[in-house]
Amino acid sequence: MSFSNTLAFQPILLLSALFFLVAMCHATTVEKTTYHGHEAYRLSDGKTEAVIVPSLSGRVMRFGAIGGANWLWNALPERLQGNGYKNYGGDKTFAGPHPVWNTFTDSLWPPEPTWDGAAHIGQILPDGKFKTTGNVWRGFGVRVIREFSFNAAGEFVVSQTLEKVEGEPRVLAIWPVTQVAPPDAVYVPLNEKSAYLWGYHPYGTLPKTARVEPLVETPTQIGTPTPRPRLLKITPTSGGGYKLGADSPVVSIAAVKDGVAFVQRTEKIKAQYPEGVEGAGLTVEFYNHGEGGAAHYIELELMSPLYSLKMGESKTLVTRWSLHALPGKIATPESISQLLQPTAN
């Protein structure tokens, strides 16, 4: 190759090296580890990490910046003693919605041991991915398969699949449940054309301790009607448990603590979502577990549409988690609304 050809080839070499470095920066590592005495697997993109424990029904038990605090609530060891159902905390995937549970089983709570309690099978996949496969749910004939990875944008990606393997067809939704240590506030996007008065639907009467605030914009001109709220702010409090949902136009939710936002997103699909009224099912749900102290946690829940699953069929919901430092460490309606908007997959 001549010297002139070598010079001409240099930009290509530099570009190739740049692409290689970018790919290396976003490469995900998967390593075997232990977490509170359980065999676990740690995924990291060099900035953020997640720890999955297959023996705890495939839960994600830690998520946060490397060296930073764990955003996920973990139960204290003394709460896990004795027999019966144990809520370890973290993040898991259920088949929902919750009201259908006692249609095919004995009760609404606690979950059947094969649903939440039995170990899942863990498997390291190529390209920095990790997979867990759960048990067949008694009465539903489905199993939960979860696949974890980091994408090029630095988002932690949780792909959760309901696979119908036996029995009669069932109408179900994919129901991920992320239990979080109480943040300063939680934000839910609201639908300006919501079927619900304030843009959200409470499950029963909210306790007096609940601090739920629809954020309404101030009209720019005198005489202009006040617009419907587009954002719901929830300040978690102890002293009473409650749950609410919203027919949000974008399926996302944000928890904010110490100037950082933990955002979860998924795709909005034109279909009937669970619960609520016809045509205005609930895409986002929030639960406040009202116990005080270290037992207090909240739940972030992004729902899939309802699916009629027959033998051999499966449906998948992909959620994307991300951490964002807020400008000036202050959560404003504008900054949170922007974070809640959908991004490219």
FENKA-V44918 format. One record per backbone hydrogen bond with DSSP energy under -0.5 kcal/mol. NH is the residue of the N-H (numbers start at 0). CO is the residue of the C=O. E is the energy in kcal/mol with one decimal. If there is no record, write none. Layout:
# FENKA-V44918
nh->NH co->CO e->E
nh->NH co->CO e->E
This chain:
# FENKA-V44918
nh->5 co->1 e->-2.2
nh->6 co->2 e->-2.1
nh->7 co->3 e->-2.0
nh->8 co->4 e->-1.7
nh->9 co->5 e->-1.0
nh->9 co->6 e->-0.6
nh->10 co->6 e->-0.6
nh->12 co->8 e->-2.0
nh->13 co->9 e->-3.0
nh->14 co->10 e->-2.6
nh->15 co->11 e->-2.6
nh->16 co->12 e->-2.5
nh->17 co->13 e->-2.3
nh->18 co->14 e->-2.5
nh->19 co->15 e->-2.1
nh->20 co->16 e->-2.5
nh->21 co->17 e->-2.6
nh->22 co->18 e->-2.4
nh->23 co->19 e->-2.4
nh->24 co->20 e->-2.4
nh->25 co->21 e->-1.5
nh->26 co->23 e->-0.9
nh->28 co->43 e->-2.7
nh->30 co->41 e->-2.1
nh->32 co->39 e->-2.9
nh->34 co->37 e->-2.7
nh->37 co->34 e->-2.0
nh->39 co->32 e->-2.6
nh->40 co->51 e->-2.3
nh->41 co->30 e->-3.0
nh->42 co->40 e->-0.5
nh->42 co->49 e->-3.0
nh->43 co->28 e->-1.7
nh->44 co->47 e->-1.6
nh->48 co->63 e->-2.6
nh->49 co->42 e->-2.5
nh->50 co->61 e->-2.2
nh->51 co->40 e->-2.8
nh->52 co->58 e->-2.9
nh->53 co->51 e->-0.6
nh->54 co->38 e->-0.5
nh->55 co->52 e->-1.3
nh->56 co->53 e->-0.6
nh->57 co->52 e->-0.6
nh->57 co->53 e->-1.1
nh->58 co->52 e->-0.9
nh->58 co->55 e->-1.2
nh->59 co->90 e->-1.8
nh->60 co->50 e->-2.8
nh->60 co->58 e->-0.7
nh->61 co->50 e->-1.2
nh->63 co->48 e->-1.9
nh->65 co->46 e->-2.5
nh->67 co->64 e->-2.8
nh->70 co->62 e->-2.7
nh->70 co->68 e->-0.6
nh->72 co->178 e->-1.9
nh->74 co->87 e->-2.0
nh->78 co->75 e->-1.9
nh->79 co->76 e->-1.8
nh->80 co->77 e->-0.7
nh->87 co->85 e->-1.0
nh->89 co->72 e->-2.6
nh->90 co->59 e->-2.1
nh->91 co->176 e->-2.2
nh->93 co->174 e->-2.7
nh->95 co->93 e->-0.5
nh->95 co->172 e->-3.1
nh->99 co->96 e->-1.7
nh->100 co->97 e->-2.2
nh->102 co->99 e->-1.6
nh->103 co->99 e->-0.7
nh->103 co->100 e->-0.8
nh->104 co->100 e->-0.9
nh->114 co->111 e->-1.6
nh->115 co->111 e->-2.2
nh->116 co->117 e->-0.6
nh->117 co->112 e->-1.8
nh->119 co->53 e->-2.9
nh->120 co->132 e->-2.5
nh->122 co->130 e->-2.4
nh->124 co->128 e->-2.8
nh->128 co->124 e->-0.9
nh->128 co->125 e->-0.5
nh->129 co->147 e->-2.0
nh->130 co->122 e->-2.7
nh->131 co->145 e->-2.9
nh->132 co->120 e->-2.1
nh->133 co->143 e->-2.8
nh->134 co->113 e->-0.5
nh->136 co->141 e->-3.6
nh->139 co->136 e->-1.4
nh->140 co->136 e->-2.6
nh->142 co->162 e->-1.8
nh->144 co->142 e->-0.5
nh->144 co->160 e->-2.5
nh->145 co->131 e->-2.7
nh->146 co->158 e->-2.5
nh->147 co->129 e->-3.3
nh->148 co->156 e->-1.6
nh->150 co->154 e->-2.3
nh->153 co->150 e->-2.0
nh->155 co->320 e->-2.3
nh->156 co->148 e->-3.5
nh->156 co->154 e->-0.6
nh->157 co->155 e->-0.5
nh->157 co->318 e->-2.9
nh->158 co->146 e->-3.0
nh->158 co->156 e->-0.6
nh->159 co->157 e->-0.7
nh->159 co->316 e->-2.9
nh->160 co->144 e->-3.1
nh->161 co->314 e->-2.6
nh->162 co->142 e->-2.5
nh->162 co->160 e->-0.6
nh->163 co->161 e->-0.5
nh->163 co->312 e->-2.9
nh->164 co->140 e->-2.7
nh->164 co->162 e->-0.7
nh->165 co->140 e->-1.5
nh->169 co->308 e->-1.7
nh->171 co->169 e->-0.7
nh->171 co->306 e->-2.9
nh->172 co->95 e->-2.3
nh->174 co->93 e->-2.6
nh->175 co->301 e->-0.8
nh->176 co->91 e->-2.9
nh->177 co->299 e->-2.2
nh->178 co->89 e->-2.6
nh->178 co->176 e->-0.6
nh->179 co->177 e->-0.5
nh->179 co->297 e->-2.8
nh->180 co->70 e->-1.3
nh->181 co->295 e->-0.6
nh->183 co->255 e->-2.1
nh->184 co->255 e->-1.5
nh->185 co->233 e->-2.6
nh->186 co->253 e->-3.0
nh->187 co->231 e->-2.0
nh->188 co->251 e->-0.6
nh->189 co->229 e->-2.1
nh->191 co->189 e->-0.6
nh->193 co->190 e->-1.9
nh->198 co->195 e->-1.3
nh->200 co->244 e->-3.8
nh->201 co->199 e->-0.5
nh->202 co->242 e->-2.8
nh->203 co->201 e->-1.3
nh->209 co->206 e->-1.7
nh->210 co->234 e->-0.6
nh->211 co->209 e->-0.6
nh->212 co->232 e->-3.2
nh->214 co->230 e->-3.4
nh->215 co->213 e->-0.7
nh->223 co->220 e->-1.9
nh->229 co->214 e->-1.1
nh->230 co->214 e->-0.7
nh->231 co->187 e->-2.6
nh->232 co->212 e->-2.6
nh->233 co->185 e->-3.0
nh->233 co->231 e->-0.5
nh->234 co->210 e->-2.6
nh->235 co->233 e->-0.7
nh->238 co->289 e->-3.2
nh->241 co->287 e->-1.6
nh->243 co->285 e->-2.3
nh->244 co->200 e->-2.4
nh->245 co->283 e->-2.4
nh->247 co->245 e->-1.4
nh->250 co->265 e->-0.5
nh->251 co->249 e->-1.4
nh->252 co->263 e->-2.0
nh->253 co->186 e->-2.1
nh->254 co->261 e->-2.5
nh->255 co->184 e->-3.0
nh->256 co->259 e->-2.5
nh->259 co->256 e->-1.6
nh->260 co->323 e->-2.9
nh->261 co->254 e->-3.4
nh->262 co->260 e->-0.7
nh->262 co->321 e->-2.8
nh->263 co->252 e->-2.6
nh->264 co->319 e->-1.7
nh->265 co->250 e->-2.0
nh->268 co->266 e->-0.5
nh->270 co->268 e->-1.4
nh->272 co->270 e->-0.5
nh->273 co->303 e->-0.6
nh->276 co->279 e->-0.7
nh->279 co->276 e->-2.3
nh->281 co->273 e->-2.9
nh->282 co->245 e->-1.7
nh->282 co->280 e->-0.6
nh->283 co->245 e->-1.8
nh->284 co->300 e->-3.0
nh->285 co->243 e->-2.9
nh->286 co->298 e->-1.6
nh->287 co->241 e->-3.0
nh->288 co->286 e->-0.6
nh->288 co->296 e->-2.3
nh->289 co->287 e->-0.7
nh->294 co->291 e->-1.3
nh->295 co->292 e->-1.7
nh->296 co->288 e->-0.7
nh->297 co->179 e->-2.2
nh->298 co->286 e->-2.7
nh->299 co->177 e->-2.5
nh->300 co->284 e->-2.1
nh->300 co->298 e->-0.5
nh->302 co->282 e->-2.6
nh->302 co->300 e->-0.5
nh->303 co->173 e->-1.5
nh->305 co->271 e->-2.8
nh->306 co->171 e->-3.4
nh->308 co->169 e->-3.0
nh->308 co->306 e->-0.8
nh->309 co->307 e->-0.5
nh->311 co->163 e->-2.4
nh->312 co->309 e->-2.5
nh->314 co->161 e->-1.8
nh->316 co->159 e->-2.8
nh->318 co->157 e->-2.6
nh->318 co->316 e->-0.6
nh->319 co->264 e->-2.4
nh->320 co->155 e->-3.0
nh->321 co->262 e->-2.0
nh->323 co->260 e->-2.0
nh->325 co->258 e->-2.9
nh->328 co->325 e->-2.7
nh->329 co->326 e->-1.6
nh->331 co->329 e->-0.7
nh->335 co->331 e->-2.5
nh->336 co->332 e->-2.3
nh->337 co->333 e->-1.9
nh->338 co->334 e->-1.7
nh->339 co->335 e->-1.8
nh->340 co->336 e->-0.6
nh->340 co->337 e->-0.9
